[in-house]
């Protein structure tokens, strides 16, 4: 599956648009990560626990988006975007979306 954040795939022509596909996950903060983050706010530095949480969330949202595109028989997902939003105190949603397309044979 080709995944791009552009409107087209270089060297390939879109032959059919199959529709919007999306994947999301909602994750809650971990108390241990919050304690570590509080300490980092004092001394500075990367909040590695949150970096890992967001990386995991992005990966899962992409996997779910790809699964939906596969169900449609897509060759690629173009114009991929990410969005985050707070759902409730201590929980946030990671949302990935794009357009599933069929491609020609290419060069």
N, CA, C and O atoms as a GROMACS GRO file, in nm:
protein
  428
    1UNK      N    1   0.085  -0.118   0.000
    1UNK     CA    2   0.000   0.000   0.000
    1UNK      C    3   0.089   0.124   0.000
    1UNK      O    4   0.177   0.139   0.085
    2UNK      N    5   0.066   0.210  -0.096
    2UNK     CA    6   0.138   0.336  -0.104
    2UNK      C    7   0.060   0.440  -0.022
    2UNK      O    8  -0.061   0.455  -0.038
    3UNK      N    9   0.132   0.510   0.064
    3UNK     CA   10   0.069   0.613   0.148
    3UNK      C   11   0.149   0.741   0.130
    3UNK      O   12   0.269   0.745   0.157
    4UNK      N   13   0.081   0.847   0.085
    4UNK     CA   14   0.148   0.976   0.064
    4UNK      C   15   0.063   1.090   0.119
    4UNK      O   16  -0.059   1.078   0.130
    5UNK      N   17   0.129   1.200   0.153
    5UNK     CA   18   0.054   1.317   0.198
    5UNK      C   19   0.038   1.419   0.086
    5UNK      O   20   0.002   1.534   0.111
    6UNK      N   21   0.063   1.377  -0.036
    6UNK     CA   22   0.043   1.461  -0.154
    6UNK      C   23  -0.086   1.419  -0.224
    6UNK      O   24  -0.145   1.316  -0.191
    7UNK      N   25  -0.128   1.499  -0.322
    7UNK     CA   26  -0.253   1.469  -0.392
    7UNK      C   27  -0.238   1.362  -0.499
    7UNK      O   28  -0.338   1.315  -0.555
    8UNK      N   29  -0.114   1.324  -0.529
    8UNK     CA   30  -0.091   1.222  -0.631
    8UNK      C   31   0.030   1.139  -0.593
    8UNK      O   32   0.103   1.172  -0.500
    9UNK      N   33   0.049   1.031  -0.666
    9UNK     CA   34   0.166   0.944  -0.646
    9UNK      C   35   0.258   0.966  -0.766
    9UNK      O   36   0.218   0.941  -0.879
   10UNK      N   37   0.380   1.014  -0.743
   10UNK     CA   38   0.471   1.041  -0.854
   10UNK      C   39   0.488   0.920  -0.946
   10UNK      O   40   0.511   0.808  -0.901
   11UNK      N   41   0.476   0.946  -1.075
   11UNK     CA   42   0.494   0.841  -1.175
   11UNK      C   43   0.373   0.751  -1.194
   11UNK      O   44   0.378   0.657  -1.274
   12UNK      N   45   0.266   0.778  -1.124
   12UNK     CA   46   0.144   0.696  -1.136
   12UNK      C   47   0.024   0.787  -1.157
   12UNK      O   48   0.022   0.901  -1.111
   13UNK      N   49  -0.076   0.736  -1.225
   13UNK     CA   50  -0.200   0.810  -1.246
   13UNK      C   51  -0.311   0.749  -1.163
   13UNK      O   52  -0.323   0.627  -1.154
   14UNK      N   53  -0.390   0.833  -1.102
   14UNK     CA   54  -0.507   0.785  -1.028
   14UNK      C   55  -0.615   0.754  -1.129
   14UNK      O   56  -0.654   0.840  -1.209
   15UNK      N   57  -0.664   0.631  -1.127
   15UNK     CA   58  -0.768   0.590  -1.222
   15UNK      C   59  -0.907   0.593  -1.159
   15UNK      O   60  -1.008   0.602  -1.229
   16UNK      N   61  -0.911   0.584  -1.026
   16UNK     CA   62  -1.041   0.584  -0.960
   16UNK      C   63  -1.025   0.626  -0.814
   16UNK      O   64  -0.935   0.580  -0.744
   17UNK      N   65  -1.113   0.715  -0.770
   17UNK     CA   66  -1.117   0.752  -0.629
   17UNK      C   67  -1.219   0.662  -0.561
   17UNK      O   68  -1.333   0.648  -0.608
   18UNK      N   69  -1.178   0.600  -0.452
   18UNK     CA   70  -1.266   0.506  -0.383
   18UNK      C   71  -1.334   0.567  -0.261
   18UNK      O   72  -1.431   0.511  -0.209
   19UNK      N   73  -1.284   0.679  -0.215
   19UNK     CA   74  -1.347   0.746  -0.102
   19UNK      C   75  -1.251   0.771   0.012
   19UNK      O   76  -1.136   0.727   0.012
   20UNK      N   77  -1.302   0.842   0.110
   20UNK     CA   78  -1.223   0.875   0.229
   20UNK      C   79  -1.210   0.752   0.317
   20UNK      O   80  -1.306   0.678   0.339
   21UNK      N   81  -1.089   0.731   0.367
   21UNK     CA   82  -1.064   0.624   0.464
   21UNK      C   83  -1.005   0.688   0.589
   21UNK      O   84  -0.938   0.792   0.581
   22UNK      N   85  -1.029   0.626   0.702
   22UNK     CA   86  -0.982   0.683   0.826
   22UNK      C   87  -0.951   0.574   0.928
   22UNK      O   88  -1.000   0.462   0.920
   23UNK      N   89  -0.868   0.612   1.021
   23UNK     CA   90  -0.837   0.524   1.133
   23UNK      C   91  -0.814   0.611   1.255
   23UNK      O   92  -0.758   0.720   1.244
   24UNK      N   93  -0.856   0.564   1.369
   24UNK     CA   94  -0.835   0.643   1.489
   24UNK      C   95  -0.812   0.554   1.610
   24UNK      O   96  -0.838   0.434   1.608
   25UNK      N   97  -0.761   0.615   1.714
   25UNK     CA   98  -0.745   0.549   1.842
   25UNK      C   99  -0.754   0.657   1.949
   25UNK      O  100  -0.715   0.771   1.928
   26UNK      N  101  -0.807   0.619   2.063
   26UNK     CA  102  -0.815   0.710   2.177
   26UNK      C  103  -0.732   0.649   2.288
   26UNK      O  104  -0.753   0.534   2.328
   27UNK      N  105  -0.638   0.726   2.337
   27UNK     CA  106  -0.547   0.678   2.440
   27UNK      C  107  -0.557   0.764   2.564
   27UNK      O  108  -0.574   0.886   2.557
   28UNK      N  109  -0.545   0.698   2.678
   28UNK     CA  110  -0.544   0.769   2.806
   28UNK      C  111  -0.401   0.780   2.856
   28UNK      O  112  -0.317   0.694   2.827
   29UNK      N  113  -0.375   0.886   2.931
   29UNK     CA  114  -0.243   0.904   2.991
   29UNK      C  115  -0.222   0.801   3.101
   29UNK      O  116  -0.317   0.753   3.163
   30UNK      N  117  -0.099   0.768   3.124
   30UNK     CA  118  -0.058   0.674   3.228
   30UNK      C  119  -0.005   0.754   3.346
   30UNK      O  120   0.074   0.846   3.327
   31UNK      N  121  -0.046   0.718   3.467
   31UNK     CA  122  -0.004   0.792   3.586
   31UNK      C  123   0.147   0.802   3.596
   31UNK      O  124   0.200   0.908   3.630
   32UNK      N  125   0.217   0.693   3.568
   32UNK     CA  126   0.364   0.694   3.573
   32UNK      C  127   0.423   0.792   3.473
   32UNK      O  128   0.521   0.860   3.503
   33UNK      N  129   0.363   0.800   3.356
   33UNK     CA  130   0.411   0.895   3.255
   33UNK      C  131   0.386   1.038   3.301
   33UNK      O  132   0.468   1.126   3.277
   34UNK      N  133   0.272   1.061   3.366
   34UNK     CA  134   0.241   1.195   3.417
   34UNK      C  135   0.342   1.240   3.521
   34UNK      O  136   0.383   1.356   3.522
   35UNK      N  137   0.382   1.150   3.609
   35UNK     CA  138   0.481   1.184   3.712
   35UNK      C  139   0.614   1.220   3.645
   35UNK      O  140   0.677   1.320   3.680
   36UNK      N  141   0.654   1.135   3.549
   36UNK     CA  142   0.779   1.163   3.475
   36UNK      C  143   0.772   1.294   3.400
   36UNK      O  144   0.870   1.368   3.394
   37UNK      N  145   0.655   1.324   3.340
   37UNK     CA  146   0.638   1.448   3.266
   37UNK      C  147   0.646   1.569   3.359
   37UNK      O  148   0.703   1.672   3.324
   38UNK      N  149   0.591   1.556   3.477
   38UNK     CA  150   0.597   1.665   3.575
   38UNK      C  151   0.741   1.695   3.612
   38UNK      O  152   0.780   1.812   3.624
   39UNK      N  153   0.822   1.591   3.630
   39UNK     CA  154   0.963   1.612   3.663
   39UNK      C  155   1.038   1.676   3.547
   39UNK      O  156   1.123   1.762   3.568
   40UNK      N  157   1.006   1.635   3.424
   40UNK     CA  158   1.072   1.693   3.306
   40UNK      C  159   1.036   1.840   3.291
   40UNK      O  160   1.117   1.918   3.241
   41UNK      N  161   0.915   1.879   3.332
   41UNK     CA  162   0.876   2.020   3.325
   41UNK      C  163   0.967   2.105   3.412
   41UNK      O  164   0.988   2.223   3.384
   42UNK      N  165   1.020   2.046   3.518
   42UNK     CA  166   1.108   2.120   3.608
   42UNK      C  167   1.249   2.131   3.548
   42UNK      O  168   1.307   2.240   3.547
   43UNK      N  169   1.302   2.019   3.500
   43UNK     CA  170   1.442   2.017   3.453
   43UNK      C  171   1.455   2.032   3.301
   43UNK      O  172   1.564   2.058   3.251
   44UNK      N  173   1.347   2.015   3.228
   44UNK     CA  174   1.350   2.026   3.082
   44UNK      C  175   1.387   1.894   3.017
   44UNK      O  176   1.436   1.803   3.083
   45UNK      N  177   1.365   1.884   2.888
   45UNK     CA  178   1.399   1.764   2.812
   45UNK      C  179   1.277   1.701   2.747
   45UNK      O  180   1.163   1.743   2.769
   46UNK      N  181   1.304   1.600   2.668
   46UNK     CA  182   1.198   1.530   2.595
   46UNK      C  183   1.112   1.449   2.691
   46UNK      O  184   1.163   1.387   2.785
   47UNK      N  185   0.984   1.449   2.667
   47UNK     CA  186   0.890   1.367   2.743
   47UNK      C  187   0.876   1.233   2.670
   47UNK      O  188   0.780   1.212   2.596
   48UNK      N  189   0.972   1.145   2.693
   48UNK     CA  190   0.981   1.021   2.615
   48UNK      C  191   0.858   0.933   2.628
   48UNK      O  192   0.818   0.868   2.532
   49UNK      N  193   0.797   0.931   2.746
   49UNK     CA  194   0.675   0.852   2.764
   49UNK      C  195   0.564   0.897   2.671
   49UNK      O  196   0.492   0.815   2.614
   50UNK      N  197   0.549   1.030   2.657
   50UNK     CA  198   0.446   1.083   2.568
   50UNK      C  199   0.485   1.066   2.421
   50UNK      O  200   0.398   1.044   2.337
   51UNK      N  201   0.613   1.076   2.391
   51UNK     CA  202   0.660   1.052   2.254
   51UNK      C  203   0.624   0.910   2.212
   51UNK      O  204   0.574   0.888   2.102
   52UNK      N  205   0.650   0.814   2.300
   52UNK     CA  206   0.616   0.674   2.272
   52UNK      C  207   0.466   0.655   2.257
   52UNK      O  208   0.420   0.582   2.168
   53UNK      N  209   0.388   0.721   2.343
   53UNK     CA  210   0.242   0.711   2.337
   53UNK      C  211   0.190   0.762   2.203
   53UNK      O  212   0.105   0.699   2.141
   54UNK      N  213   0.240   0.878   2.158
   54UNK     CA  214   0.196   0.934   2.031
   54UNK      C  215   0.242   0.851   1.912
   54UNK      O  216   0.169   0.835   1.815
   55UNK      N  217   0.364   0.798   1.919
   55UNK     CA  218   0.414   0.713   1.812
   55UNK      C  219   0.328   0.588   1.798
   55UNK      O  220   0.291   0.548   1.688
   56UNK      N  221   0.296   0.528   1.910
   56UNK     CA  222   0.208   0.409   1.913
   56UNK      C  223   0.070   0.443   1.857
   56UNK      O  224   0.014   0.368   1.777
   57UNK      N  225   0.017   0.557   1.899
   57UNK     CA  226  -0.116   0.599   1.854
   57UNK      C  227  -0.118   0.624   1.704
   57UNK      O  228  -0.212   0.581   1.636
   58UNK      N  229  -0.016   0.692   1.651
   58UNK     CA  230  -0.007   0.717   1.507
   58UNK      C  231   0.000   0.586   1.430
   58UNK      O  232  -0.070   0.570   1.329
   59UNK      N  233   0.083   0.493   1.477
   59UNK     CA  234   0.097   0.364   1.409
   59UNK      C  235  -0.037   0.291   1.404
   59UNK      O  236  -0.075   0.238   1.299
   60UNK      N  237  -0.109   0.287   1.515
   60UNK     CA  238  -0.236   0.217   1.518
   60UNK      C  239  -0.340   0.285   1.429
   60UNK      O  240  -0.416   0.217   1.360
   61UNK      N  241  -0.344   0.417   1.430
   61UNK     CA  242  -0.439   0.489   1.345
   61UNK      C  243  -0.410   0.462   1.197
   61UNK      O  244  -0.502   0.443   1.118
   62UNK      N  245  -0.281   0.461   1.160
   62UNK     CA  246  -0.243   0.432   1.021
   62UNK      C  247  -0.283   0.289   0.984
   62UNK      O  248  -0.337   0.266   0.876
   63UNK      N  249  -0.256   0.193   1.072
   63UNK     CA  250  -0.293   0.054   1.044
   63UNK      C  251  -0.443   0.040   1.020
   63UNK      O  252  -0.484  -0.033   0.930
   64UNK      N  253  -0.522   0.108   1.098
   64UNK     CA  254  -0.668   0.102   1.082
   64UNK      C  255  -0.713   0.169   0.954
   64UNK      O  256  -0.806   0.122   0.889
   65UNK      N  257  -0.648   0.279   0.916
   65UNK     CA  258  -0.679   0.346   0.790
   65UNK      C  259  -0.644   0.255   0.672
   65UNK      O  260  -0.722   0.245   0.577
   66UNK      N  261  -0.528   0.190   0.678
   66UNK     CA  262  -0.486   0.099   0.572
   66UNK      C  263  -0.584  -0.018   0.560
   66UNK      O  264  -0.618  -0.059   0.449
   67UNK      N  265  -0.628  -0.072   0.673
   67UNK     CA  266  -0.724  -0.185   0.671
   67UNK      C  267  -0.852  -0.144   0.599
   67UNK      O  268  -0.907  -0.221   0.521
   68UNK      N  269  -0.898  -0.023   0.624
   68UNK     CA  270  -1.019   0.025   0.557
   68UNK      C  271  -0.995   0.041   0.407
   68UNK      O  272  -1.082   0.008   0.326
   69UNK      N  273  -0.877   0.091   0.369
   69UNK     CA  274  -0.843   0.106   0.227
   69UNK      C  275  -0.833  -0.030   0.159
   69UNK      O  276  -0.876  -0.046   0.045
   70UNK      N  277  -0.776  -0.128   0.228
   70UNK     CA  278  -0.766  -0.263   0.173
   70UNK      C  279  -0.904  -0.322   0.147
   70UNK      O  280  -0.925  -0.391   0.046
   71UNK      N  281  -0.999  -0.296   0.236
   71UNK     CA  282  -1.136  -0.345   0.217
   71UNK      C  283  -1.199  -0.288   0.090
   71UNK      O  284  -1.284  -0.353   0.028
   72UNK      N  285  -1.157  -0.169   0.052
   72UNK     CA  286  -1.208  -0.105  -0.069
   72UNK      C  287  -1.132  -0.147  -0.194
   72UNK      O  288  -1.172  -0.112  -0.306
   73UNK      N  289  -1.021  -0.221  -0.178
   73UNK     CA  290  -0.939  -0.262  -0.291
   73UNK      C  291  -0.846  -0.154  -0.341
   73UNK      O  292  -0.809  -0.152  -0.458
   74UNK      N  293  -0.807  -0.063  -0.253
   74UNK     CA  294  -0.722   0.049  -0.292
   74UNK      C  295  -0.578   0.007  -0.318
   74UNK      O  296  -0.529  -0.090  -0.260
   75UNK      N  297  -0.512   0.081  -0.406
   75UNK     CA  298  -0.368   0.064  -0.431
   75UNK      C  299  -0.288   0.163  -0.348
   75UNK      O  300  -0.172   0.139  -0.316
   76UNK      N  301  -0.353   0.275  -0.313
   76UNK     CA  302  -0.282   0.381  -0.241
   76UNK      C  303  -0.380   0.465  -0.161
   76UNK      O  304  -0.502   0.461  -0.182
   77UNK      N  305  -0.323   0.541  -0.068
   77UNK     CA  306  -0.399   0.642   0.006
   77UNK      C  307  -0.324   0.773  -0.016
   77UNK      O  308  -0.206   0.784   0.019
   78UNK      N  309  -0.393   0.871  -0.072
   78UNK     CA  310  -0.330   1.000  -0.100
   78UNK      C  311  -0.386   1.106  -0.005
   78UNK      O  312  -0.491   1.090   0.057
   79UNK      N  313  -0.311   1.217   0.003
   79UNK     CA  314  -0.352   1.331   0.083
   79UNK      C  315  -0.374   1.295   0.230
   79UNK      O  316  -0.470   1.341   0.292
   80UNK      N  317  -0.286   1.213   0.284
   80UNK     CA  318  -0.299   1.166   0.422
   80UNK      C  319  -0.271   1.280   0.520
   80UNK      O  320  -0.177   1.357   0.503
   81UNK      N  321  -0.356   1.287   0.621
   81UNK     CA  322  -0.344   1.389   0.725
   81UNK      C  323  -0.364   1.325   0.862
   81UNK      O  324  -0.422   1.217   0.874
   82UNK      N  325  -0.314   1.394   0.964
   82UNK     CA  326  -0.332   1.352   1.103
   82UNK      C  327  -0.398   1.464   1.180
   82UNK      O  328  -0.380   1.582   1.150
   83UNK      N  329  -0.475   1.425   1.280
   83UNK     CA  330  -0.539   1.522   1.367
   83UNK      C  331  -0.543   1.464   1.507
   83UNK      O  332  -0.556   1.343   1.525
   84UNK      N  333  -0.532   1.550   1.606
   84UNK     CA  334  -0.547   1.507   1.744
   84UNK      C  335  -0.650   1.596   1.812
   84UNK      O  336  -0.668   1.712   1.775
   85UNK      N  337  -0.717   1.539   1.910
   85UNK     CA  338  -0.812   1.618   1.987
   85UNK      C  339  -0.828   1.557   2.125
   85UNK      O  340  -0.816   1.436   2.144
   86UNK      N  341  -0.855   1.644   2.222
   86UNK     CA  342  -0.881   1.596   2.358
   86UNK      C  343  -1.023   1.541   2.362
   86UNK      O  344  -1.116   1.602   2.310
   87UNK      N  345  -1.039   1.425   2.423
   87UNK     CA  346  -1.170   1.362   2.432
   87UNK      C  347  -1.228   1.387   2.571
   87UNK      O  348  -1.345   1.422   2.586
   88UNK      N  349  -1.144   1.368   2.670
   88UNK     CA  350  -1.181   1.391   2.810
   88UNK      C  351  -1.052   1.419   2.885
   88UNK      O  352  -0.944   1.405   2.829
   89UNK      N  353  -1.062   1.458   3.009
   89UNK     CA  354  -0.942   1.484   3.086
   89UNK      C  355  -0.851   1.362   3.088
   89UNK      O  356  -0.890   1.256   3.136
   90UNK      N  357  -0.731   1.377   3.036
   90UNK     CA  358  -0.635   1.267   3.037
   90UNK      C  359  -0.644   1.172   2.920
   90UNK      O  360  -0.569   1.074   2.916
   91UNK      N  361  -0.734   1.197   2.822
   91UNK     CA  362  -0.743   1.109   2.705
   91UNK      C  363  -0.750   1.193   2.578
   91UNK      O  364  -0.811   1.300   2.576
   92UNK      N  365  -0.684   1.144   2.473
   92UNK     CA  366  -0.683   1.215   2.345
   92UNK      C  367  -0.700   1.117   2.230
   92UNK      O  368  -0.666   0.999   2.240
   93UNK      N  369  -0.755   1.169   2.121
   93UNK     CA  370  -0.774   1.089   2.001
   93UNK      C  371  -0.667   1.123   1.899
   93UNK      O  372  -0.633   1.240   1.880
   94UNK      N  373  -0.614   1.021   1.834
   94UNK     CA  374  -0.526   1.038   1.718
   94UNK      C  375  -0.608   0.989   1.599
   94UNK      O  376  -0.658   0.876   1.599
   95UNK      N  377  -0.622   1.074   1.497
   95UNK     CA  378  -0.706   1.047   1.382
   95UNK      C  379  -0.622   1.061   1.257
   95UNK      O  380  -0.557   1.163   1.237
   96UNK      N  381  -0.622   0.958   1.171
   96UNK     CA  382  -0.552   0.961   1.043
   96UNK      C  383  -0.657   0.944   0.933
   96UNK      O  384  -0.747   0.861   0.944
   97UNK      N  385  -0.645   1.023   0.826
   97UNK     CA  386  -0.742   1.011   0.718
   97UNK      C  387  -0.679   1.048   0.585
   97UNK      O  388  -0.579   1.120   0.580
   98UNK      N  389  -0.738   0.998   0.479
   98UNK     CA  390  -0.691   1.025   0.345
   98UNK      C  391  -0.791   0.973   0.244
   98UNK      O  392  -0.900   0.930   0.281
   99UNK      N  393  -0.754   0.977   0.118
   99UNK     CA  394  -0.840   0.930   0.010
   99UNK      C  395  -0.784   0.802  -0.050
   99UNK      O  396  -0.670   0.798  -0.096
  100UNK      N  397  -0.865   0.696  -0.049
  100UNK     CA  398  -0.826   0.568  -0.108
  100UNK      C  399  -0.843   0.577  -0.258
  100UNK      O  400  -0.946   0.625  -0.306
  101UNK      N  401  -0.743   0.531  -0.334
  101UNK     CA  402  -0.748   0.540  -0.480
  101UNK      C  403  -0.696   0.413  -0.546
  101UNK      O  404  -0.623   0.334  -0.485
  102UNK      N  405  -0.736   0.395  -0.670
  102UNK     CA  406  -0.679   0.293  -0.759
  102UNK      C  407  -0.580   0.364  -0.849
  102UNK      O  408  -0.602   0.478  -0.890
  103UNK      N  409  -0.470   0.296  -0.880
  103UNK     CA  410  -0.366   0.354  -0.965
  103UNK      C  411  -0.350   0.273  -1.093
  103UNK      O  412  -0.386   0.156  -1.100
  104UNK      N  413  -0.294   0.340  -1.196
  104UNK     CA  414  -0.259   0.268  -1.319
  104UNK      C  415  -0.135   0.185  -1.295
  104UNK      O  416  -0.080   0.186  -1.185
  105UNK      N  417  -0.090   0.114  -1.393
  105UNK     CA  418   0.027   0.026  -1.380
  105UNK      C  419   0.158   0.098  -1.357
  105UNK      O  420   0.250   0.039  -1.300
  106UNK      N  421   0.169   0.223  -1.398
  106UNK     CA  422   0.292   0.299  -1.375
  106UNK      C  423   0.400   0.266  -1.474
  106UNK      O  424   0.382   0.188  -1.568
  107UNK      N  425   0.515   0.328  -1.451
  107UNK     CA  426   0.628   0.310  -1.544
  107UNK      C  427   0.706   0.186  -1.514
  107UNK      O  428   0.804   0.157  -1.583
   0.00000   0.00000   0.00000
